């Protein structure tokens, strides 16, 4: 296909495609003349991946280029590539007593060890979880058994996430599904949580008037 057809199939303007070609985010097409090139389904897939990394992942061009180089290795380290593409940290809480945070970090590390999670010792999510636990404690609401209950749910969700990623036929597709599933999935989970909270509240406390 010509570049115009590639643009029509992906919804990406021709000037933007040319920019991606110059930046090395999209492999060159097969030259059919000095000024013409032919593209195929591989370019469609790569272009859609680039758009996801840019528009949903919010990754800088240089990071995307680095990821794509790693992805194009003969035997890519998919686990490492996915880790670099997904958000490096989740939001913790500021203005919490550092000593309380440190105690909470010990609690998080213990949880990870007990559950035998293969999570890096310096993974940002560990510290983010500690900051949230510390915020619970600082407002007088010990998370208690809720931490283990949430961990149970998180394990189930993670398994579903990786099943979603596993739908892909290759490493490039896995990266696409991982970014879409992780980032958009966070928003979907939050919305579903709010709906099910409303549902459980209605069951527990009853519905009055025209609330539902």
C-alpha positions as a printed Julia matrix, in Angstrom:
212×3 Matrix{Float64}:
   0.0     0.0    0.0
   1.07    3.61  -0.54
   1.51    6.03   2.33
  -1.92    7.56   1.61
  -3.57    4.16   2.12
  -1.54    3.6    5.28
  -2.88    6.92   6.52
  -6.47    5.95   5.7
  -6.21    2.59   7.45
  -4.72    3.99  10.65
  -6.24    7.47  10.8
  -2.77    8.99  11.14
  -2.13   11.98   8.84
   0.52   11.56   6.13
   2.77   14.34   7.55
   2.72   12.6   10.94
   3.66    9.27   9.35
   6.57   10.96   7.58
   7.67   12.44  10.91
   7.62    8.98  12.53
   9.68    7.65   9.63
  12.28   10.4   10.14
  12.38    9.74  13.89
  12.91    6.03  13.4
   9.6     5.05  15.02
   8.36    3.44  11.83
  10.52    1.25   9.56
  11.06    2.46   6.04
   8.81    1.06   3.36
  10.0    -0.9    0.32
  11.17    1.56  -2.3
   9.35    1.19  -5.59
  10.84    4.36  -7.11
  13.1     7.18  -5.89
  10.11    8.99  -4.38
   7.66    6.16  -3.66
   7.57    3.37  -1.11
   5.26    0.46  -0.41
   3.98   -0.37   3.08
   2.3    -3.46   4.47
   0.41   -4.78   7.5
   3.56   -4.64   9.64
   3.58   -0.88   9.22
  -0.1    -0.7   10.18
   0.58   -2.65  13.38
   3.68   -0.61  14.26
   1.91    2.68  13.6
  -0.97    1.72  15.88
   1.52    0.74  18.59
   3.32    4.08  18.29
   0.02    5.94  18.65
  -0.86    3.96  21.76
   2.54    4.63  23.34
   2.23    8.33  22.56
  -1.46    9.03  23.19
  -2.22    6.6   26.03
   1.2     5.81  27.48
   2.31    9.47  27.19
   5.85    8.3   26.54
   8.46   10.63  25.02
   9.69    9.98  21.48
  13.16    8.96  22.7
  11.71    6.37  25.09
   9.48    4.92  22.38
  12.42    4.66  20.0
  14.41    2.82  22.68
  11.52    0.41  23.34
  11.04   -0.33  19.65
  14.75   -1.09  19.2
  14.53   -3.57  22.1
  11.32   -5.0   20.68
  12.97   -5.62  17.31
  15.77   -7.72  18.79
  15.8   -11.34  17.52
  14.8   -12.59  20.98
  13.27   -9.6   22.79
  13.07   -9.5   26.59
   9.29   -8.99  26.69
   9.14   -8.72  30.5
  11.7    -5.91  30.5
  10.1    -4.08  27.57
   6.65   -4.18  29.2
   8.12   -2.91  32.46
   9.7     0.07  30.7
   6.54    0.92  28.78
   4.1     0.91  31.7
   3.89    3.8   34.16
   6.9     3.81  36.46
   4.9     4.69  39.55
   1.42    5.02  40.88
   0.32    7.99  42.9
   1.28    7.9   46.54
   0.49   10.47  49.22
   2.52   13.55  50.06
   2.92   15.2   53.46
   2.94   11.97  55.46
   5.29   11.48  58.42
   8.46    9.8   57.05
   8.69    7.49  60.08
   5.13    6.31  59.49
   5.94    5.77  55.83
   9.02    3.72  56.75
   6.96    1.49  59.05
   4.39    1.08  56.29
   7.17    0.21  53.83
   8.24   -2.61  56.13
   4.66   -3.82  56.09
   4.52   -3.71  52.29
   7.83   -5.56  51.96
   6.53   -8.23  54.34
   3.37   -8.61  52.24
   5.43   -9.01  49.06
   7.69  -11.6   50.7
   4.81  -13.59  52.2
   3.0   -13.73  48.89
   6.25  -14.48  47.03
   5.59  -11.73  44.52
   8.47  -11.3   42.09
   8.65   -7.51  42.47
  11.88   -5.53  42.36
  13.09   -4.29  45.74
  13.2    -0.74  44.35
   9.94   -0.95  42.4
   8.23    2.47  42.7
   4.9     0.79  43.42
   6.29   -0.55  46.7
   6.96    2.98  47.96
   3.64    4.26  46.6
   1.78    1.52  48.48
   3.7     2.38  51.67
   2.76    6.04  51.36
  -0.92    5.17  50.97
  -0.83    2.82  53.98
   0.86    5.55  56.0
  -1.86    8.0   54.99
  -4.5     5.51  56.22
  -2.75    5.31  59.57
  -2.2     9.05  59.85
  -5.96    9.68  59.59
  -6.66    6.96  62.13
  -8.0     4.35  59.73
  -5.81    1.27  59.98
  -6.2    -0.65  56.74
  -5.96   -3.91  58.7
  -7.3    -6.98  56.93
  -8.31   -4.82  53.96
  -4.69   -4.89  52.77
  -4.74   -8.67  52.35
  -8.18   -8.57  50.79
  -7.03   -6.0   48.26
  -3.91   -8.07  47.59
  -6.13  -11.08  46.81
  -8.15   -9.03  44.35
  -4.99   -7.52  42.83
  -3.57  -10.98  42.14
  -6.75  -11.95  40.3
  -6.78   -8.71  38.3
  -3.1    -9.12  37.39
  -3.78  -12.63  36.09
  -6.61  -11.26  33.93
  -4.35   -8.44  32.72
  -1.71  -10.9   31.57
  -4.34  -13.1   29.92
  -5.36   -9.98  27.99
  -1.74   -9.36  26.98
  -1.42  -13.02  26.01
  -3.97  -12.57  23.25
  -1.23  -11.04  21.13
   0.57  -13.11  18.55
   3.96  -11.45  18.99
   6.0    -9.2   21.3
   4.81   -6.04  19.55
   1.2    -7.0   20.09
   1.92   -7.79  23.74
   3.3    -4.3   24.26
   0.2    -2.82  22.6
  -2.21   -4.78  24.8
  -0.17   -4.15  27.95
  -0.23   -0.37  27.58
  -3.9    -0.27  26.6
  -4.96   -2.77  29.26
  -2.93   -1.28  32.11
  -3.61    2.42  31.63
  -7.19    2.32  30.37
  -7.84   -0.65  32.65
  -7.03    1.48  35.72
  -9.74    3.94  34.72
 -12.21    1.16  33.96
 -11.56   -0.5   37.31
 -12.13    2.78  39.15
 -15.47    3.26  37.38
 -16.57   -0.32  38.05
 -15.54    0.06  41.7
 -17.72    3.14  42.1
 -20.71    1.37  40.52
 -20.35   -1.74  42.65
 -19.9     0.4   45.78
 -23.21    2.09  44.98
 -24.79   -1.32  44.41
 -23.5    -2.75  47.71
 -24.53    0.4   49.57
 -28.04    0.11  48.19
 -28.23   -3.53  49.31
 -26.86   -2.78  52.78
 -28.59    0.48  53.6
 -31.56    0.44  51.24
 -32.68    2.86  48.52
 -34.84    5.83  49.34
 -37.0     7.78  46.93
 -35.77    8.0   43.34
 -32.09    7.31  44.05
 -32.01    4.42  41.59
